[in-house]
Amino acid sequence: MNIITATFIYKDGKFLENMAIAFEDKIKEIEEVEKLQRKYPNTKVYEYKDAVLYPGFINMHTHLEFSANRATLKLGDFMLWLDSVIRYREELVNEVLNNQEFIFEAINQMLLSGVTTFGAISSFGIDLQACLKTPQRVIYFNEVIGSSPAMIDVLFNDFKQRLQESIKYNSSNFHPAIAIHSPYSVHPVLLREVLKIAKEQKFLVSAHFLESKYEREWLEEAKGAFKDFFEKYFSTNKPVTNINEFLNAFNDIPTMFTHCVQANEKEIEYINKYEHSIIHCPRSNRFLSCGKLAIDGIKNLLLGTDGLSSNNSLSILEEMQAALMMHYEKNLQEMAKKLIDAVTVNGAKALKMPIGKIEKEYFADFTILSLPKINDKNDIALYSILSNKQAKALFVGGKAIIA
Ligand SMILES: [Zn+2]
């Protein structure tokens, strides 16, 4: 047994004082500090002064296979960016294949910023070994893509192989899962088959959805920049699905939809109704000039850094700072709390795993942040985000990774 205590412990939306947690790999007791010390007299006590202890942070969306990108890909416009991805994808992926350090560095950036669990979208499987070696928990989203009917079989088989390979390593730290690339890039037949697997074998599912205005234009009217793109690369001028048909396919599988920047109120309502979640990636959306997610009506809001393909770091603290700036019209303190919940308790809800909460029998995943002297408890979440470039300490499954 170990004991951990900090000036404040974030539990059930409140910042508790004079409290401590007794833990092994999981949380065993949450009690007053003195009570736990009396009960376990010879136990190691981790004590963090001028600090706040949170459930370990969850970065729900990243692409590690693009970790070699620094300034190769074109920012500023989604279509220009996508064009540059097609053009330089092989080059970037080869860099990572030749030097896995790119991926380890990216994972370490997340770790230092307090991330104890991350969702990795894997398109090729070349991030698998790194994801198995990291001390963090990984939701490993094997991605499926393929809009052209002639290619469905080949791409479906490739997806199934990667999924099977990842299943071998299933553990409490490594969770194989499924990602659907997007409505414009996955044929409805392929989507149906993959979701059948997800439902039967109870995999978590994630999908990019309505990221850019071009995507909506293409799905609704078969025109715009995506028309040129599909004519150029796929010799087709019709989308394979529409927005409603795509959304309907997920009715019985609670899914994490990434971006949704261009979703309208009705679509957000629909997403809420079917118990889906939305992963907000503020910096990526800004860097690709996709717009700003309307966060107000969202029932379960999550946060992601996206990959280094469309971001300048994988720090979840920097992502939260950026979100505070992006949503400038929101009440500052409330927005800070919303962001903390997006990387903790809301993540737990979407993942249906015993993480993201300070609660008995939940995993002892902790993110400890420094806190300057504050006068108003209502400011704790805000200064947690503003005053830290790195986490002060971090525990995964009861093990001190940074102490
Ligand atoms: Zn993505």
Boltz pocket constraint, residues with backbone or C-beta under 6 A from the ligand:
constraints:
  - pocket:
      binder: B
      contacts: [[A, 61], [A, 62], [A, 63], [A, 121], [A, 208], [A, 258], [A, 306], [A, 307]]
      max_distance: 6.0
